[in-house]
Amino acid sequence: METGAIVEAGPVSLWLTENGFDHEALEKDHLGVELIKVEAEFLIPIATALYAYGFNYLQCQGGYDVGPGKELVSFYHLIKVGDNVTQPEEVRVKVYLPRDNPKVPSVYWIWKAADWQERETYDMYGIVFEGHPNLKRILMPEDWIGWPLRKDYISPDFYELQDAY
């Protein structure tokens, strides 16, 4: 997307704007799903509003690294599901975080499915989910140093397994 290009707001973005929620509409993803950029301090009010609006299922939470020295992103794929929903509606929420202090509120208290997904994002990228009930490593050993999926991560020469036998 070109810098300064005009993005047409989708129905979820329009609803958020009508209800006074500060966000930025982004270009739709490759599947045509609406993307919304949110500042970390507004994630919980906006996530709560989206839940009330019907997005009751967190399909996926994850993270990615924009590039060495650049921002980290925490993303949320939300879906409306239920007995009266014939065509599930989807929206993607992205929160861009500074690399040197990547903190964002946990959405665990809205969608319990965020539990292990936020832990994995923390473990691989070092994004701290404030308010998470048990934020600790889930894939790497607890004493591992660094965040293995960051693009500037330097892998250690070796890692000694303790009590391997």
C-alpha positions as CSV (number, residue, x, y, z in Angstrom):
1,M,0.0,0.0,0.0
2,E,1.3,3.4,-0.9
3,T,1.9,5.9,1.8
4,G,-1.0,8.4,2.0
5,A,-3.3,6.2,0.0
6,I,-6.9,6.5,0.9
7,V,-8.4,3.4,2.4
8,E,-12.2,2.9,2.3
9,A,-13.5,2.1,5.7
10,G,-15.3,-1.2,6.1
11,P,-18.5,-1.8,8.1
12,V,-16.7,-2.6,11.4
13,S,-14.5,0.5,11.1
14,L,-17.6,2.7,10.3
15,W,-19.4,1.2,13.4
16,L,-16.4,1.9,15.6
17,T,-16.2,5.5,14.3
18,E,-19.9,6.1,14.8
19,N,-19.4,4.9,18.4
20,G,-16.4,7.1,19.1
21,F,-13.6,4.4,19.1
22,D,-10.3,5.8,17.9
23,H,-8.6,3.5,15.3
24,E,-7.3,3.4,11.7
25,A,-8.8,1.5,8.8
26,L,-6.1,-0.4,6.9
27,E,-6.3,-1.9,3.4
28,K,-8.1,-5.3,3.4
29,D,-6.0,-8.4,3.6
30,H,-5.5,-10.9,0.8
31,L,-8.8,-12.6,1.5
32,G,-10.7,-9.3,1.5
33,V,-11.1,-9.3,5.3
34,E,-11.3,-5.9,7.0
35,L,-8.1,-4.8,8.9
36,I,-8.1,-2.3,11.7
37,K,-5.1,-0.7,13.4
38,V,-5.5,0.1,17.1
39,E,-3.2,1.8,19.6
40,A,-2.3,-0.4,22.6
41,E,-4.0,1.8,25.1
42,F,-7.3,1.5,23.2
43,L,-7.2,-2.3,22.6
44,I,-9.3,-3.3,25.6
45,P,-12.2,-0.8,25.0
46,I,-12.2,-1.6,21.3
47,A,-12.0,-5.4,21.9
48,T,-14.8,-5.1,24.4
49,A,-16.9,-3.1,21.9
50,L,-16.2,-5.7,19.2
51,Y,-17.2,-8.5,21.5
52,A,-20.5,-6.7,22.3
53,Y,-20.9,-6.1,18.5
54,G,-20.9,-9.9,18.0
55,F,-17.3,-10.9,17.5
56,N,-17.5,-13.6,20.1
57,Y,-14.8,-15.9,18.8
58,L,-11.0,-15.2,18.8
59,Q,-9.9,-17.4,15.9
60,C,-6.3,-16.5,16.3
61,Q,-3.9,-14.2,18.2
62,G,-0.3,-14.0,17.1
63,G,2.6,-11.7,16.4
64,Y,5.1,-10.9,13.8
65,D,8.2,-8.8,13.4
66,V,8.1,-6.0,10.7
67,G,11.9,-6.1,10.4
68,P,15.1,-5.6,12.3
69,G,14.9,-2.4,14.3
70,K,11.2,-1.9,13.3
71,E,8.0,-2.5,15.2
72,L,6.4,-5.7,16.5
73,V,2.8,-6.5,15.8
74,S,0.2,-8.3,17.9
75,F,-2.8,-9.3,15.7
76,Y,-6.2,-10.7,16.5
77,H,-8.5,-12.5,14.0
78,L,-12.1,-12.2,15.2
79,I,-15.2,-13.9,13.9
80,K,-19.0,-13.6,14.6
81,V,-20.3,-17.2,15.2
82,G,-23.6,-18.4,16.5
83,D,-26.9,-20.1,15.7
84,N,-28.3,-17.0,13.9
85,V,-25.1,-16.3,11.9
86,T,-25.4,-17.8,8.4
87,Q,-22.3,-16.1,7.0
88,P,-19.6,-15.5,9.6
89,E,-18.3,-12.0,9.6
90,E,-14.6,-11.5,10.2
91,V,-12.3,-8.6,11.2
92,R,-8.6,-8.4,11.9
93,V,-7.2,-6.1,14.6
94,K,-3.5,-5.1,14.6
95,V,-1.5,-3.4,17.3
96,Y,1.9,-2.0,16.4
97,L,4.3,-2.0,19.3
98,P,7.8,-0.4,19.9
99,R,10.5,-3.1,19.7
100,D,12.3,-1.8,22.8
101,N,9.2,-2.1,25.1
102,P,6.5,-4.1,23.4
103,K,3.6,-4.1,25.9
104,V,-0.1,-4.6,25.2
105,P,-3.1,-5.4,27.4
106,S,-4.1,-9.1,27.5
107,V,-7.5,-9.9,25.9
108,Y,-7.7,-13.1,27.9
109,W,-10.5,-11.6,30.0
110,I,-12.6,-11.1,26.9
111,W,-11.7,-14.2,24.9
112,K,-10.3,-17.1,27.0
113,A,-8.8,-18.6,23.8
114,A,-6.1,-15.9,24.0
115,D,-4.5,-17.7,27.0
116,W,-1.9,-20.0,25.2
117,Q,-1.8,-17.9,22.1
118,E,-0.6,-14.8,24.0
119,R,1.9,-17.0,25.8
120,E,3.3,-18.3,22.5
121,T,3.5,-14.7,21.1
122,Y,5.3,-13.7,24.3
123,D,7.7,-16.7,24.1
124,M,8.6,-16.1,20.4
125,Y,8.6,-12.3,20.1
126,G,8.8,-10.9,23.7
127,I,5.5,-9.1,23.5
128,V,4.4,-8.6,27.1
129,F,0.6,-9.1,27.6
130,E,-0.2,-7.0,30.7
131,G,-2.8,-8.6,32.9
132,H,-2.4,-12.1,31.5
133,P,-3.0,-14.6,34.3
134,N,0.1,-16.8,33.6
135,L,2.5,-15.1,31.2
136,K,5.5,-17.4,30.9
137,R,7.3,-19.3,28.2
138,I,5.3,-22.1,26.6
139,L,7.6,-23.5,23.9
140,M,11.1,-22.6,24.9
141,P,12.8,-23.5,28.2
142,E,12.1,-21.0,30.9
143,D,15.7,-19.9,31.1
144,W,16.0,-19.3,27.4
145,I,17.5,-15.9,26.5
146,G,16.0,-13.9,23.7
147,W,13.0,-14.1,21.4
148,P,13.6,-16.7,18.6
149,L,11.2,-15.4,15.9
150,R,12.4,-11.8,16.0
151,K,14.2,-11.0,12.8
152,D,17.3,-9.7,14.6
153,Y,17.6,-12.8,16.9
154,I,21.0,-14.4,16.9
155,S,20.8,-18.2,17.7
156,P,23.2,-19.4,20.3
157,D,25.9,-21.8,19.2
158,F,24.3,-24.5,21.4
159,Y,21.9,-25.0,24.3
160,E,22.8,-27.6,26.9
161,L,19.8,-29.7,28.0
162,Q,19.7,-30.3,31.7
163,D,18.7,-33.8,32.9
164,A,18.3,-35.1,29.3
165,Y,18.5,-38.7,30.4
